Amino acid sequence: MSANTHFMEHRWGTRVQLDAPAELRAADGTELDIVVDNASLSGAFVHIPAQLPSLARVWVRPRDAAGGWIEACIVRNEPAGVGLEWLDPGAAAVNQLLALHEAGNRQGAVAVSSARRLKKLHPVAQHAET
């Protein structure tokens, strides 16, 4: 596979804005505080303080939810974060993550300002694409 190979996302479902603080665990043991920018039934885009390789397996869990870990694969790297594709899009945890959109609408600016503070604490590492 060449360095210029691009991975295709298989997005389905409505993408909702979340700005939800979460935690991420990688298969290599890396643990990071992240912000889930937006999500759908098939995946999400997350702001992440370090770069992880494409196709890395990761687990995501929102901080404000009682839900479980959501298993995903990194399908896109960008300077602002990574695109994830859920490995089990029908999982109950995905539905709990998307339910944060409704909870966020009820909580208003408090949830958004909290997520923005987390982004400031963990600036995204810039990387050069080859």
C-alpha positions as CSV (number, residue, x, y, z in Angstrom):
1,M,0.0,0.0,0.0
2,S,1.5,3.4,-1.0
3,A,1.8,6.4,1.3
4,N,-0.8,8.2,-0.8
5,T,-3.5,5.7,-0.3
6,H,-6.7,7.2,1.1
7,F,-9.2,5.2,3.1
8,M,-12.9,5.5,2.3
9,E,-15.3,6.3,5.0
10,H,-18.6,4.4,5.0
11,R,-20.8,7.0,6.7
12,W,-24.5,6.5,7.1
13,G,-26.9,8.1,9.4
14,T,-27.3,11.8,10.3
15,R,-24.1,13.4,11.7
16,V,-24.8,15.4,14.9
17,Q,-22.6,18.0,16.6
18,L,-21.6,16.9,20.1
19,D,-18.5,18.7,21.4
20,A,-18.5,16.0,24.1
21,P,-15.5,15.4,26.3
22,A,-14.5,11.7,26.1
23,E,-11.6,9.4,26.7
24,L,-9.8,7.2,24.1
25,R,-7.8,4.1,24.6
26,A,-5.7,2.6,21.8
27,A,-4.7,-1.1,21.4
28,D,-1.1,-0.1,22.3
29,G,-2.2,1.1,25.7
30,T,-2.2,4.9,24.9
31,E,-4.9,6.7,26.9
32,L,-6.0,10.2,25.8
33,D,-8.5,12.9,26.7
34,I,-10.4,13.8,23.5
35,V,-13.4,15.8,22.4
36,V,-16.0,14.1,20.1
37,D,-16.8,16.9,17.7
38,N,-19.5,15.1,15.8
39,A,-20.9,11.6,15.4
40,S,-23.3,9.4,13.4
41,L,-24.4,5.8,13.5
42,S,-21.3,4.8,11.5
43,G,-18.5,6.9,13.1
44,A,-17.3,10.2,14.5
45,F,-14.7,12.9,14.2
46,V,-12.7,13.5,17.3
47,H,-10.2,16.2,18.4
48,I,-7.2,14.4,19.7
49,P,-4.0,15.7,21.3
50,A,-1.7,13.2,19.6
51,Q,-1.6,11.5,16.2
52,L,-2.4,7.8,15.9
53,P,-1.9,5.7,12.8
54,S,-4.6,5.0,10.2
55,L,-6.4,1.7,10.8
56,A,-5.4,1.7,14.5
57,R,-8.1,0.1,16.7
58,V,-9.3,2.4,19.5
59,W,-12.0,2.5,22.1
60,V,-14.0,5.7,22.9
61,R,-16.2,6.5,26.0
62,P,-17.9,9.8,26.6
63,R,-17.0,11.3,30.0
64,D,-20.6,12.4,30.8
65,A,-22.3,9.1,29.9
66,A,-22.9,5.9,31.7
67,G,-22.4,4.1,28.5
68,G,-19.7,1.6,27.7
69,W,-16.7,1.7,25.4
70,I,-17.3,2.0,21.7
71,E,-14.8,0.1,19.5
72,A,-13.6,2.0,16.4
73,C,-11.0,2.1,13.7
74,I,-9.2,5.3,12.6
75,V,-10.0,5.9,9.0
76,R,-8.8,9.4,8.5
77,N,-6.1,11.6,10.0
78,E,-6.3,15.4,9.8
79,P,-4.5,18.2,11.6
80,A,-7.6,18.9,13.7
81,G,-8.1,15.2,14.7
82,V,-9.1,11.8,13.4
83,G,-12.1,10.3,11.7
84,L,-13.4,7.1,13.3
85,E,-15.5,4.3,12.0
86,W,-17.4,2.3,14.6
87,L,-16.7,-1.5,14.3
88,D,-20.2,-2.3,15.7
89,P,-22.5,0.6,14.5
90,G,-25.5,-1.1,16.1
91,A,-24.0,-1.1,19.6
92,A,-26.1,0.4,22.4
93,A,-23.1,2.5,23.3
94,V,-23.2,4.3,19.9
95,N,-26.9,5.2,20.6
96,Q,-25.9,6.5,24.1
97,L,-23.2,8.7,22.5
98,L,-25.7,10.1,20.0
99,A,-28.2,10.7,22.9
100,L,-25.6,13.2,24.2
101,H,-26.8,15.5,21.4
102,E,-30.3,15.7,23.0
103,A,-28.8,16.1,26.5
104,G,-26.5,18.8,25.2
105,N,-29.4,20.7,23.7
106,R,-31.1,20.7,27.1
107,Q,-27.9,21.7,28.9
108,G,-27.1,24.5,26.5
109,A,-23.9,26.4,26.6
110,V,-22.5,24.7,29.7
111,A,-21.6,21.5,27.8
112,V,-20.1,23.4,24.9
113,S,-18.0,25.7,27.1
114,S,-16.7,22.7,29.0
115,A,-15.6,21.0,25.7
116,R,-13.9,24.1,24.5
117,R,-11.9,24.3,27.7
118,L,-10.8,20.7,27.2
119,K,-9.7,21.6,23.6
120,K,-7.6,24.4,24.9
121,L,-5.9,22.1,27.5
122,H,-5.0,19.6,24.8
123,P,-3.9,21.3,21.5
124,V,-3.8,19.1,18.5
125,A,-0.4,18.0,17.4
126,Q,0.3,19.1,13.8
127,H,1.8,16.6,11.4
128,A,3.1,16.6,7.9
129,E,1.3,14.4,5.4
130,T,3.5,12.4,3.0
